């Protein structure tokens, strides 16, 4: 008799467990789907933000259609205070990648030496100085200066009407030091 009573109790507990599991499954699965959709939307927004500073046309420009305009003098820029009590500065040279097949290339005097860029070099240098000086040493060096390059690219593209004329910013001879 005891064995049958224990079997009945076990069977009742198994049935209660099955019912509660079914209730949980039907109440949690819809919420999980909604959470997954929200996560997908956030990931898409982050992905858009990460790609925001890049010109989508630059990947499609063949290398033979790219001309590089190297700003003659190198830069020495004081970096933002990082709180360690030292003054940090960055030294680098900048080159701008120009799409020779864009309308902007014709508009802004494309050709030997890119005369329009030469005429606007002081403004371009000033913008680059302003952007770089807002970064700390750690932020400047993060991810191979990617954020700095993207911000400079966006500013220079805005300067030239947001066209696909300037498609990239390149650093060479990059170094940071502290005093």
Residue pairs with C-beta under 8 A, 6 or more apart in sequence:
52 150
53 147
53 150
53 151
53 153
53 154
54 150
54 153
55 153
55 157
55 164
55 167
55 168
57 99
57 164
57 167
58 97
58 99
58 164
58 167
58 168
61 99
61 101
61 164
61 167
65 99
65 100
65 101
66 97
66 98
66 99
66 100
66 167
66 168
67 97
67 98
67 100
67 110
67 114
68 95
68 96
68 97
68 98
68 170
69 95
69 96
69 98
69 114
69 117
70 93
70 94
70 95
71 93
71 94
71 95
71 96
71 121
71 124
71 125
71 128
72 121
73 125
74 91
74 92
74 93
74 173
75 90
75 91
75 92
75 93
75 94
75 125
75 128
75 129
75 132
76 89
76 90
76 91
77 89
77 90
77 128
77 129
77 132
77 133
78 87
78 88
78 89
78 133
79 88
79 89
79 90
79 132
79 133
79 135
79 136
79 137
79 140
79 176
80 133
80 134
80 135
80 136
80 139
81 87
81 136
82 88
82 136
82 137
82 138
84 178
86 178
86 179
87 178
87 179
88 136
88 137
88 176
88 177
88 178
88 179
89 176
89 177
89 178
89 179
90 132
90 137
90 140
90 174
90 175
90 176
91 173
91 174
91 175
91 176
91 177
92 171
92 172
92 173
92 174
92 175
93 171
93 172
93 173
94 128
94 152
94 169
94 170
94 171
94 172
95 169
95 170
95 171
95 172
96 117
96 124
96 156
96 166
96 168
96 169
96 170
97 166
97 167
97 168
97 169
97 170
98 105
98 110
98 114
98 117
98 165
98 166
98 167
99 105
99 164
99 165
99 166
99 167
100 110
102 163
102 164
102 165
103 163
103 165
104 160
104 161
104 163
104 164
104 165
104 166
105 165
107 163
107 165
108 114
108 116
108 117
108 160
108 165
109 115
109 116
110 116
117 124
120 159
123 159
124 156
124 159
127 152
127 155
127 156
127 159
128 152
131 148
131 151
131 152
131 155
132 140
132 148
132 152
135 147
135 148
137 176
137 178
139 147
140 148
140 176
141 176
145 171
145 174
149 168
149 169
149 170
149 171
150 169
152 169
153 166
153 168
153 169
156 166
156 169
157 163
157 165
157 166
160 166
